[in-house]
Amino acid sequence: MSVVTQRTEGYPVLIIGAGRGGSALLEMFLEDSLVRVVGIADSNPDAHGIQLAKDRGIPTYGDAVKALQACKDYPDCIVYNLSHDDAIAEEAYKVFGDRRVASGPEVKLFWQMVTNLKQIKVDLEKSQDQLQSVISNVMDGIITINESGLIQGFNPAAEDIFGYSQQEALGKNVNMLMPEPHHSLHDTYIDRYLHTGQASILGIRGRETSAIKKNGEEFPMEISISEMVLGGHRYFIGIVRDITERKKAEQKIAHLAHYDYLTDLPNRALMLDVLDHSVALAKRNKHKVAVLFIDLDGFKNINDTLGHDAGDLLLKGVSGRLRQTIRGSDTVARVGGDEFIVVLDNVGSDRNAALVADKIIMSLTEAFDLKGTSSFIGASIGISLYPDDEKDSIKLIKLADEAMYLAKQSGKNTYRFSREVAAVRQGD
């Protein structure tokens, strides 16, 4: 079999021996554009290298001498002798006029190099596959941009987070994922860092910011940005996470810390903060603040006879009526089982506080529908005022509480001022 003389792309190579070594060498050369295999020879027509060469359209030979003769028109051909026949070198000299045959120790060394390179390639491909698998399956979005702010990498998690496909994102400015003012200022941030080295978020892990989805929805995001230099080019890698659910959970926890779980009214802790603020404001503006301590009359009987579900339903109904009775600037809080406190800002006079207490009592006289059962309750209310009765928030609450007990002792479903408690005590 002969070959046609031609100028080939890649350096011409002839392989003698198509066993394991020759086959591996052929596989390596087939993947390299710098080399062109012009023939392979082996006395065994079933050798793996012979079959591989035939599949790829490479000339094959059953005799090494014939292969050398067929390749004589390639004066710069390099012969790799993997046949363990040292006479091949002499035959190559006869054909090409010089000793351009790699054999013996050279081939052994080359074989070791080829084996190592193939293993390195396999390991590298495996490592790349593992890395790509991690990037593709990780729950966090991974976005890579270049120095111009253009997106170079956009993994599946980023697609899910932002609503853009990888095709839509690649090559676009990353500021399309940012709301204002970051959208307009992002290129300035990068330019400033490249020229001065000053970075506001680079290297900061878990920084919270806002981002925007394809549909225009803005959402809270956590981002960590790092820098990478590859091939002389600088890239920035952002690890992003949609923290909408976490923020909702945090808000819910914060709400539960300050609001009653059943009625959604401010709890005692928040009420104390409100009262402290009201007292401070009243002191500055020389206003009065009234504290109304409310205890329901007949609640225990409903709870005992109709059950706790009915009691909870009653408390929700009471809280709704109390909200409707007071002004928007005032505060009602649930501070105990059936105890509520109302803080009236800038109440003006004792009479105004009494009018609110009367309105509360009247609002609660109408029957409550507790799952088909009409139930009635009342309210005993104690009233204290800043600065007339006390200037300390805790003491104002204590005085209103004492006045509430006096209202209960006076027949219930009524109100009493804290000064009346003092009068009763003096009478005793």
Residue pairs with C-beta under 8 A, 6 or more apart in sequence:
1 59
1 60
1 61
1 66
1 70
2 59
2 70
3 38
3 39
3 59
3 70
3 71
3 73
5 73
5 74
8 36
8 38
8 74
9 33
9 36
10 32
10 33
10 34
10 35
10 36
11 34
11 35
11 36
11 76
11 78
12 36
12 38
12 71
12 74
12 76
12 77
12 78
13 29
13 35
13 36
13 37
13 38
13 77
13 78
13 79
13 80
14 37
14 38
14 39
14 40
14 41
14 67
14 68
14 71
14 74
14 77
14 78
14 79
14 80
15 22
15 25
15 26
15 37
15 39
15 40
15 41
15 49
15 79
15 80
15 82
16 22
16 40
16 41
16 42
16 64
16 67
16 79
16 80
16 81
16 82
16 83
16 85
16 88
17 41
17 42
17 49
17 80
17 81
17 82
17 83
17 84
18 26
18 40
18 41
18 42
18 44
18 47
18 48
18 49
18 50
18 53
18 60
19 42
19 44
19 47
19 48
19 49
19 82
20 48
21 82
21 107
21 111
22 40
22 42
22 47
22 49
22 80
22 82
23 47
23 48
23 49
23 52
24 111
24 114
24 115
24 118
25 80
25 82
25 110
25 111
25 114
26 37
26 40
26 49
26 52
26 53
26 58
27 52
28 114
28 117
28 118
29 35
29 36
29 37
30 37
30 56
37 53
37 58
38 58
38 59
38 71
38 74
38 77
39 58
39 59
39 60
39 61
39 67
39 70
39 71
40 49
40 50
40 53
40 58
40 59
40 60
40 61
40 67
41 60
41 61
41 62
41 63
41 64
41 66
41 67
41 83
42 49
42 50
42 60
42 61
42 62
42 83
43 62
43 63
44 50
45 62
50 60
53 59
53 60
54 60
59 70
61 67
61 70
64 83
64 85
64 88
64 91
65 91
68 79
68 88
68 91
68 92
68 95
68 96
69 95
71 77
71 95
72 95
72 96
75 96
77 96
77 100
78 100
78 102
79 88
79 92
79 100
79 101
79 102
80 101
80 102
80 103
80 107
80 110
81 88
81 89
81 101
81 102
81 103
81 107
82 107
82 111
86 103
86 104
88 101
88 103
89 99
89 101
89 103
92 99
92 100
92 101
93 99
93 101
102 110
135 142
135 153
135 155
136 155
136 156
137 156
138 155
138 157
139 157
139 241
140 157
140 239
140 240
140 241
141 155
141 157
141 158
141 160
141 161
141 162
141 238
141 239
141 240
141 241
141 242
142 153
142 154
142 155
142 157
142 158
142 237
142 238
142 239
142 240
143 151
143 153
143 154
143 155
143 158
143 169
143 174
143 177
143 237
143 238
143 240
144 151
144 152
144 153
144 154
144 235
144 236
144 237
144 238
145 151
145 152
145 174
145 235
145 236
145 238
146 152
146 233
146 234
146 235
146 236
147 190
147 194
147 233
147 234
147 235
148 173
148 190
149 173
149 174
149 175
149 186
149 187
149 190
150 171
150 172
150 173
150 174
151 169
151 170
151 171
151 172
151 173
151 174
152 170
152 235
153 170
153 237
154 164
154 166
154 169
154 170
155 166
156 166
158 164
158 169
158 240
159 165
159 166
159 169
161 211
161 213
161 221
161 240
161 241
161 242
162 169
162 177
162 211
162 213
162 214
163 213
163 214
163 215
164 214
168 214
173 186
173 187
174 186
174 238
175 182
175 183
175 184
175 186
175 187
176 183
177 211
177 212
178 186
178 210
178 211
178 212
179 210
179 211
179 212
179 218
182 209
182 210
183 212
189 199
189 200
190 236
192 198
193 199
193 202
194 234
201 207
201 209
201 223
201 225
202 225
202 226
202 227
202 236
203 225
203 226
204 224
204 225
205 224
206 222
206 223
206 224
207 222
207 223
207 224
207 225
208 220
208 221
208 222
208 243
209 220
209 221
209 222
209 223
210 218
210 219
210 220
210 221
211 218
211 219
211 220
211 221
211 240
212 218
212 219
213 219
219 242
219 244
220 242
220 243
220 244
220 247
221 240
221 241
221 242
221 243
222 240
222 241
222 243
223 238
223 239
223 240
223 241
224 238
224 239
225 236
225 237
225 238
225 239
226 236
226 237
227 234
227 235
227 236
227 237
228 234
228 235
228 236
228 237
229 235
257 269
258 266
258 267
258 269
258 270
259 265
259 266
259 267
259 270
260 266
260 267
260 333
260 334
262 312
262 315
262 316
262 334
263 315
263 316
263 318
263 319
263 334
264 319
265 319
265 322
265 323
265 332
265 333
265 334
265 340
266 274
266 331
266 332
266 333
266 334
267 333
267 334
267 335
268 333
268 335
268 336
268 341
270 333
271 331
271 333
271 335
271 341
271 343
272 393
272 394
274 331
274 333
274 343
275 289
275 291
275 343
275 393
275 396
275 397
276 393
278 289
278 331
278 343
278 345
278 386
279 289
279 386
279 391
279 393
279 396
281 287
281 345
282 288
282 289
282 345
282 346
282 386
282 387
283 387
283 391
285 346
287 345
287 346
287 347
288 346
288 347
288 348
288 349
288 385
288 386
288 387
288 388
289 343
289 344
289 345
289 346
289 347
289 385
289 386
289 396
290 342
290 343
290 344
290 347
290 352
290 353
290 356
290 383
290 384
290 385
290 386
291 341
291 342
291 343
291 344
291 383
291 384
291 385
291 386
291 396
291 397
291 399
291 400
292 341
292 342
292 343
292 344
292 353
292 356
292 357
292 360
292 381
292 382
292 383
292 400
292 415
293 339
293 340
293 341
293 381
293 382
293 383
293 384
293 397
293 400
293 401
293 403
293 404
294 322
294 339
294 340
294 341
294 342
294 360
294 379
294 380
294 381
294 404
295 338
295 339
295 379
295 380
295 381
295 404
295 408
296 318
296 338
296 339
296 364
296 377
296 378
296 379
297 377
297 378
297 379
297 380
297 408
297 412
297 413
298 376
298 377
298 378
299 311
299 314
299 337
299 338
299 377
300 338
302 310
302 311
302 314
302 370
302 375
302 377
303 310
303 311
306 370
306 371
306 373
306 375
309 371
310 370
310 371
310 373
310 375
313 368
313 370
313 371
314 368
314 370
314 375
314 377
315 334
315 338
317 368
318 340
318 364
318 368
318 377
319 332
319 334
319 340
321 363
321 364
322 332
322 340
322 342
322 360
322 363
323 332
324 363
325 356
325 359
325 360
325 363
326 332
326 342
326 344
326 356
327 344
329 345
329 346
330 342
330 343
330 344
330 345
331 342
331 343
332 340
332 341
332 342
332 343
333 340
333 341
333 342
333 343
334 340
335 341
341 397
341 400
342 356
342 360
344 352
344 353
344 356
347 353
347 356
347 385
350 383
350 385
350 388
350 417
353 383
353 385
354 383
354 415
354 417
357 381
357 383
357 415
358 415
360 379
360 381
361 378
361 379
361 381
361 413
361 414
361 415
364 377
364 378
364 379
365 376
365 378
367 374
367 375
367 376
368 374
368 375
368 376
368 377
378 412
378 413
379 413
380 404
380 405
380 407
380 408
380 412
380 413
380 414
380 415
381 403
381 404
381 407
381 414
381 415
381 416
382 399
382 400
382 401
382 402
382 403
382 404
382 405
382 406
382 407
382 415
382 416
382 417
382 418
383 400
383 403
383 415
383 416
383 417
383 418
384 390
384 396
384 397
384 399
384 400
384 403
384 417
384 418
385 396
385 417
385 418
386 396
388 419
389 396
389 399
389 418
389 419
390 396
390 399
390 418
399 418
399 421
400 418
402 418
402 421
403 415
403 416
403 417
403 418
403 420
403 421
404 416
406 416
406 420
406 421
406 424
407 414
407 415
407 416
410 416
